[in-house]
Amino acid sequence: MRTVRRAPEFGIHVAGASVDFARIMARKDEVVGRSVENEAFLGMLQEHSIPLFKDHAAFLDPHRLQVNGQTLTADRVIVATGTTPAVPPVEGLRETGYISSDEAMEMKALPESIVIIGAGAVGLEFAEFFAPLGCRVTVLEMLDRVLPQEDEEISDALQQYMEADGVDIHTRAKVVRVTRNGADKVVVAETADGTRTFTGREILVATGRRPTTAGLGLEQAGVEVGRAGVIVDRELRTSQEHILAAGDVVGGYLFTHKAVYEGEIATHNALSSVALEADYTAVPRVTFTEPQVGSVGLTERQAREAGHDVRAVKVYLKDMGKGPAIGETRGFVKLVADNKTGRLLGWHVVSHLANEIIMEGVIAIQAGLTVMDIAGAIHPHPTISEMVRAAAKTLVEGPGRLACC
């Protein structure tokens, strides 16, 4: 909708644009359905005679599982049961009613207003989904900034951009009680300015997720479970060597791409005599807001706390050729490097294409590249990625040498 509203800026006039929420959700179902019922994947299972049980499974002992009344025996088992939404123990929340991020994906109608509890990636992504459609959005975060796992400058910039787009964000707001007032749901929070109330037709709880371990019979299998999830080593083996676990159920970063990577490692180790170890040196983080946030490696604070002599620099999209040309001037790239060696420690991007730009950073940090390596690599013009080379050249040559390409 932001693009549609800005169309006249580019000489394009769109008359009568409106939101069809039912169609939006129907298309989502179509896309997800094609992914879940992937014919190529299902065909591969059939080709290799791999049975698929769509039912609950639980261990009877370390080698036997019960599935829909059947007992299956396995030499190797991989646990990949994911997570479920974590709901804080707030007075009146369950009685008043709320939705989780899972249920938000199944909504049939767009609410007039919504209060989102939690300003991590999931909370902000849903705020960015609802607000452009005409829903009044309030976000409450108990910590002192949004996206608390990101670099402070990233958090501050994204909050400013989202507030400019109409999202009402309150940090240092601890939710203590939820009640009803007619059709509205009322959230009471302790803030830096005292006790305040926030109202919305719906409440979305986005305060994290917990590993799905209950009901799996892990205790019968002798598999140890900690607060973060199933405990595994670098080979993703549990306390029972023949039982492996992968994905969100083992904790750490709760990303699909990290889960897929772990699934590959666990599958290899379950079937091969030559083990692989999971390497988390360069796990990318992407928050799909507008603009997006992409990060990999250490924040500036983390790098300093780790004892590095740190140099950091930001280059803004508005100062490059591509940004103004396409009307996208919000955002920047921030590189964090070791001042002595030039080695890249952190790579942080705010941009409408951060999800793509961050991949260069993943490779750079995984390979141990330096700012000299990036500065010496020719980047195409005009592109958003030129910000990266400009930042690297600034670290190498100092300010005043902002190169376009």
TORLOLUM-790556 format. One record per residue (C-alpha): residue number from 1; residue in one letter; x, y, z. Coordinates in steps of 0.25 Angstrom, whole numbers. Layout:
! TORLOLUM-790556
{NUM,'A',{X,Y,Z}}
...
This chain:
! TORLOLUM-790556
{1,'M',{0,0,0}}
{2,'R',{12,9,3}}
{3,'T',{16,7,-12}}
{4,'V',{2,10,-17}}
{5,'R',{1,23,-9}}
{6,'R',{14,28,-14}}
{7,'A',{10,25,-29}}
{8,'P',{7,39,-32}}
{9,'E',{22,43,-29}}
{10,'F',{26,35,-41}}
{11,'G',{15,40,-50}}
{12,'I',{6,29,-48}}
{13,'H',{-8,31,-43}}
{14,'V',{-16,20,-37}}
{15,'A',{-31,22,-35}}
{16,'G',{-40,15,-26}}
{17,'A',{-29,6,-19}}
{18,'S',{-35,-2,-7}}
{19,'V',{-32,-13,2}}
{20,'D',{-38,-27,0}}
{21,'F',{-34,-34,13}}
{22,'A',{-41,-47,10}}
{23,'R',{-33,-48,-4}}
{24,'I',{-20,-44,3}}
{25,'M',{-22,-56,13}}
{26,'A',{-27,-65,2}}
{27,'R',{-15,-63,-6}}
{28,'K',{-6,-66,6}}
{29,'D',{-13,-79,7}}
{30,'E',{-11,-82,-7}}
{31,'V',{4,-79,-6}}
{32,'V',{6,-87,7}}
{33,'G',{-3,-99,1}}
{34,'R',{7,-100,-11}}
{35,'S',{19,-100,-2}}
{36,'V',{13,-110,8}}
{37,'E',{7,-119,-2}}
{38,'N',{20,-119,-11}}
{39,'E',{18,-129,-22}}
{40,'A',{33,-131,-24}}
{41,'F',{35,-134,-9}}
{42,'L',{24,-143,-8}}
{43,'G',{28,-150,-21}}
{44,'M',{42,-152,-15}}
{45,'L',{36,-159,-3}}
{46,'Q',{28,-168,-11}}
{47,'E',{40,-171,-21}}
{48,'H',{49,-175,-9}}
{49,'S',{37,-183,-2}}
{50,'I',{38,-173,10}}
{51,'P',{24,-174,18}}
{52,'L',{19,-161,23}}
{53,'F',{10,-161,36}}
{54,'K',{2,-148,38}}
{55,'D',{0,-151,53}}
{56,'H',{5,-150,67}}
{57,'A',{18,-158,71}}
{58,'A',{23,-161,84}}
{59,'F',{35,-169,89}}
{60,'L',{32,-182,97}}
{61,'D',{47,-184,99}}
{62,'P',{60,-180,93}}
{63,'H',{57,-188,80}}
{64,'R',{42,-189,79}}
{65,'L',{31,-179,76}}
{66,'Q',{16,-180,76}}
{67,'V',{9,-173,64}}
{68,'N',{-6,-174,63}}
{69,'G',{-7,-187,70}}
{70,'Q',{5,-193,63}}
{71,'T',{19,-196,69}}
{72,'L',{31,-192,60}}
{73,'T',{45,-196,63}}
{74,'A',{57,-188,58}}
{75,'D',{72,-188,59}}
{76,'R',{72,-173,57}}
{77,'V',{62,-162,61}}
{78,'I',{62,-147,58}}
{79,'V',{53,-139,67}}
{80,'A',{49,-126,59}}
{81,'T',{36,-122,66}}
{82,'G',{38,-107,65}}
{83,'T',{32,-97,75}}
{84,'T',{19,-92,80}}
{85,'P',{16,-77,84}}
{86,'A',{20,-73,98}}
{87,'V',{9,-66,106}}
{88,'P',{13,-57,118}}
{89,'P',{5,-59,131}}
{90,'V',{-2,-45,130}}
{91,'E',{-14,-43,139}}
{92,'G',{-27,-44,131}}
{93,'L',{-20,-47,117}}
{94,'R',{-26,-61,115}}
{95,'E',{-40,-57,120}}
{96,'T',{-40,-45,111}}
{97,'G',{-35,-52,99}}
{98,'Y',{-23,-51,90}}
{99,'I',{-17,-56,77}}
{100,'S',{-3,-62,75}}
{101,'S',{5,-60,63}}
{102,'D',{0,-74,58}}
{103,'E',{-15,-69,59}}
{104,'A',{-12,-56,53}}
{105,'M',{-9,-63,40}}
{106,'E',{-23,-69,40}}
{107,'M',{-31,-56,43}}
{108,'K',{-43,-55,34}}
{109,'A',{-45,-40,36}}
{110,'L',{-36,-28,38}}
{111,'P',{-38,-22,52}}
{112,'E',{-40,-7,53}}
{113,'S',{-29,-6,63}}
{114,'I',{-19,-16,70}}
{115,'V',{-9,-15,82}}
{116,'I',{3,-24,79}}
{117,'I',{11,-28,92}}
{118,'G',{25,-30,88}}
{119,'A',{34,-22,79}}
{120,'G',{43,-33,74}}
{121,'A',{44,-37,59}}
{122,'V',{30,-44,60}}
{123,'G',{23,-33,66}}
{124,'L',{29,-22,57}}
{125,'E',{26,-31,45}}
{126,'F',{11,-32,48}}
{127,'A',{11,-17,52}}
{128,'E',{16,-14,38}}
{129,'F',{6,-24,32}}
{130,'F',{-6,-18,39}}
{131,'A',{-3,-3,39}}
{132,'P',{-2,0,23}}
{133,'L',{-16,-7,22}}
{134,'G',{-23,3,31}}
{135,'C',{-22,-3,44}}
{136,'R',{-18,5,56}}
{137,'V',{-6,-1,62}}
{138,'T',{0,0,76}}
{139,'V',{13,-7,80}}
{140,'L',{17,-9,94}}
{141,'E',{31,-14,98}}
{142,'M',{36,-16,112}}
{143,'L',{51,-14,108}}
{144,'D',{57,0,105}}
{145,'R',{57,-2,90}}
{146,'V',{51,-10,78}}
{147,'L',{58,-21,73}}
{148,'P',{67,-22,85}}
{149,'Q',{76,-33,79}}
{150,'E',{80,-23,68}}
{151,'D',{90,-12,68}}
{152,'E',{85,0,75}}
{153,'E',{86,9,63}}
{154,'I',{78,-1,55}}
{155,'S',{67,-1,66}}
{156,'D',{66,14,67}}
{157,'A',{65,16,52}}
{158,'L',{55,5,50}}
{159,'Q',{46,11,61}}
{160,'Q',{47,25,55}}
{161,'Y',{43,19,41}}
{162,'M',{31,11,46}}
{163,'E',{26,23,55}}
{164,'A',{27,32,43}}
{165,'D',{18,21,36}}
{166,'G',{7,22,47}}
{167,'V',{11,11,56}}
{168,'D',{10,15,71}}
{169,'I',{22,9,78}}
{170,'H',{24,10,93}}
{171,'T',{37,4,99}}
{172,'R',{39,1,114}}
{173,'A',{25,-2,115}}
{174,'K',{22,-14,124}}
{175,'V',{8,-20,122}}
{176,'V',{2,-23,136}}
{177,'R',{-13,-25,133}}
{178,'V',{-23,-27,122}}
{179,'T',{-38,-24,123}}
{180,'R',{-50,-22,114}}
{181,'N',{-58,-9,111}}
{182,'G',{-69,-13,102}}
{183,'A',{-64,-17,88}}
{184,'D',{-50,-12,92}}
{185,'K',{-39,-19,99}}
{186,'V',{-31,-11,109}}
{187,'V',{-16,-13,112}}
{188,'V',{-11,-7,125}}
{189,'A',{4,-4,125}}
{190,'E',{14,2,134}}
{191,'T',{23,11,126}}
{192,'A',{33,22,129}}
{193,'D',{22,32,130}}
{194,'G',{14,24,140}}
{195,'T',{2,14,138}}
{196,'R',{-4,16,124}}
{197,'T',{-16,9,117}}
{198,'F',{-16,5,102}}
{199,'T',{-28,0,95}}
{200,'G',{-30,-9,82}}
{201,'R',{-41,-18,76}}
{202,'E',{-31,-29,77}}
{203,'I',{-18,-32,84}}
{204,'L',{-6,-40,78}}
{205,'V',{4,-46,87}}
{206,'A',{17,-47,81}}
{207,'T',{26,-49,93}}
{208,'G',{34,-61,88}}
{209,'R',{33,-76,86}}
{210,'R',{36,-88,94}}
{211,'P',{41,-102,89}}
{212,'T',{30,-112,86}}
{213,'T',{35,-124,95}}
{214,'A',{23,-127,103}}
{215,'G',{16,-140,100}}
{216,'L',{28,-146,92}}
{217,'G',{32,-156,102}}
{218,'L',{46,-151,103}}
{219,'E',{48,-155,117}}
{220,'Q',{44,-169,113}}
{221,'A',{55,-168,102}}
{222,'G',{65,-162,112}}
{223,'V',{67,-149,104}}
{224,'E',{71,-137,113}}
{225,'V',{63,-124,111}}
{226,'G',{67,-111,116}}
{227,'R',{60,-97,117}}
{228,'A',{64,-94,103}}
{229,'G',{60,-107,97}}
{230,'V',{65,-121,94}}
{231,'I',{80,-121,98}}
{232,'V',{89,-124,87}}
{233,'D',{104,-124,84}}
{234,'R',{111,-118,71}}
{235,'E',{107,-131,63}}
{236,'L',{93,-128,68}}
{237,'R',{93,-141,76}}
{238,'T',{84,-142,88}}
{239,'S',{88,-149,101}}
{240,'Q',{84,-162,94}}
{241,'E',{95,-162,82}}
{242,'H',{85,-169,72}}
{243,'I',{74,-158,75}}
{244,'L',{77,-144,68}}
{245,'A',{70,-131,68}}
{246,'A',{69,-120,59}}
{247,'G',{62,-106,57}}
{248,'D',{54,-98,67}}
{249,'V',{53,-109,77}}
{250,'V',{68,-108,80}}
{251,'G',{67,-93,83}}
{252,'G',{77,-82,78}}
{253,'Y',{72,-74,66}}
{254,'L',{58,-77,63}}
{255,'F',{59,-76,48}}
{256,'T',{54,-85,37}}
{257,'H',{68,-84,29}}
{258,'K',{75,-88,42}}
{259,'A',{65,-99,44}}
{260,'V',{68,-104,30}}
{261,'Y',{83,-104,32}}
{262,'E',{82,-112,45}}
{263,'G',{72,-122,38}}
{264,'E',{83,-124,27}}
{265,'I',{94,-126,38}}
{266,'A',{85,-135,46}}
{267,'T',{81,-144,34}}
{268,'H',{95,-145,30}}
{269,'N',{100,-149,43}}
{270,'A',{88,-159,45}}
{271,'L',{92,-166,32}}
{272,'S',{107,-165,31}}
{273,'S',{119,-170,39}}
{274,'V',{127,-157,36}}
{275,'A',{120,-146,45}}
{276,'L',{118,-131,42}}
{277,'E',{118,-120,52}}
{278,'A',{108,-109,52}}
{279,'D',{115,-95,50}}
{280,'Y',{108,-83,55}}
{281,'T',{119,-73,51}}
{282,'A',{110,-65,41}}
{283,'V',{95,-67,43}}
{284,'P',{87,-56,36}}
{285,'R',{76,-49,43}}
{286,'V',{65,-42,35}}
{287,'T',{53,-35,40}}
{288,'F',{43,-33,29}}
{289,'T',{38,-19,32}}
{290,'E',{38,-7,23}}
{291,'P',{49,-4,22}}
{292,'Q',{55,-18,25}}
{293,'V',{66,-20,35}}
{294,'G',{77,-30,31}}
{295,'S',{89,-34,41}}
{296,'V',{100,-44,42}}
{297,'G',{111,-44,52}}
{298,'L',{114,-35,64}}
{299,'T',{107,-22,68}}
{300,'E',{117,-11,71}}
{301,'R',{114,-13,86}}
{302,'Q',{117,-28,85}}
{303,'A',{130,-26,77}}
{304,'R',{135,-16,88}}
{305,'E',{130,-25,99}}
{306,'A',{138,-36,92}}
{307,'G',{151,-28,94}}
{308,'H',{152,-23,79}}
{309,'D',{158,-10,75}}
{310,'V',{146,-6,68}}
{311,'R',{144,3,56}}
{312,'A',{130,5,51}}
{313,'V',{124,13,39}}
{314,'K',{110,16,33}}
{315,'V',{107,20,19}}
{316,'Y',{93,24,16}}
{317,'L',{84,20,4}}
{318,'K',{80,34,1}}
{319,'D',{95,38,-2}}
{320,'M',{96,27,-13}}
{321,'G',{90,28,-27}}
{322,'K',{81,16,-27}}
{323,'G',{73,21,-15}}
{324,'P',{68,34,-20}}
{325,'A',{66,29,-34}}
{326,'I',{55,19,-29}}
{327,'G',{50,27,-17}}
{328,'E',{56,18,-6}}
{329,'T',{64,27,2}}
{330,'R',{61,21,16}}
{331,'G',{73,12,21}}
{332,'F',{87,10,23}}
{333,'V',{98,0,24}}
{334,'K',{107,-1,36}}
{335,'L',{120,-9,36}}
{336,'V',{127,-13,49}}
{337,'A',{142,-17,47}}
{338,'D',{154,-20,55}}
{339,'N',{163,-7,54}}
{340,'K',{176,-15,55}}
{341,'T',{173,-26,45}}
{342,'G',{162,-20,37}}
{343,'R',{154,-33,39}}
{344,'L',{139,-31,37}}
{345,'L',{132,-34,50}}
{346,'G',{118,-29,48}}
{347,'W',{109,-25,36}}
{348,'H',{96,-18,38}}
{349,'V',{86,-13,27}}
{350,'V',{74,-5,28}}
{351,'S',{67,-5,14}}
{352,'H',{56,-9,6}}
{353,'L',{65,-20,0}}
{354,'A',{73,-23,13}}
{355,'N',{69,-38,12}}
{356,'E',{77,-39,-1}}
{357,'I',{88,-29,2}}
{358,'I',{91,-37,15}}
{359,'M',{96,-49,8}}
{360,'E',{109,-42,3}}
{361,'G',{111,-40,18}}
{362,'V',{109,-55,22}}
{363,'I',{119,-59,12}}
{364,'A',{129,-49,16}}
{365,'I',{128,-52,31}}
{366,'Q',{128,-67,29}}
{367,'A',{140,-66,20}}
{368,'G',{147,-57,30}}
{369,'L',{149,-45,19}}
{370,'T',{154,-31,23}}
{371,'V',{149,-18,19}}
{372,'M',{160,-17,9}}
{373,'D',{154,-29,2}}
{374,'I',{140,-23,1}}
{375,'A',{146,-9,-3}}
{376,'G',{154,-16,-14}}
{377,'A',{142,-23,-20}}
{378,'I',{135,-16,-32}}
{379,'H',{120,-14,-29}}
{380,'P',{110,-12,-40}}
{381,'H',{104,2,-42}}
{382,'P',{94,7,-40}}
{383,'T',{90,-3,-28}}
{384,'I',{87,-3,-14}}
{385,'S',{99,-12,-11}}
{386,'E',{108,0,-14}}
{387,'M',{106,5,0}}
{388,'V',{114,-7,5}}
{389,'R',{126,-4,-4}}
{390,'A',{125,11,0}}
{391,'A',{125,7,15}}
{392,'A',{137,-2,13}}
{393,'K',{145,9,6}}
{394,'T',{142,19,17}}
{395,'L',{147,9,27}}
{396,'V',{160,7,18}}
{397,'E',{162,21,13}}
{398,'G',{155,30,23}}
{399,'P',{143,39,22}}
{400,'G',{142,48,10}}
{401,'R',{144,37,-1}}
{402,'L',{129,33,-3}}
{403,'A',{130,25,-16}}
{404,'C',{118,21,-24}}
{405,'C',{123,8,-30}}
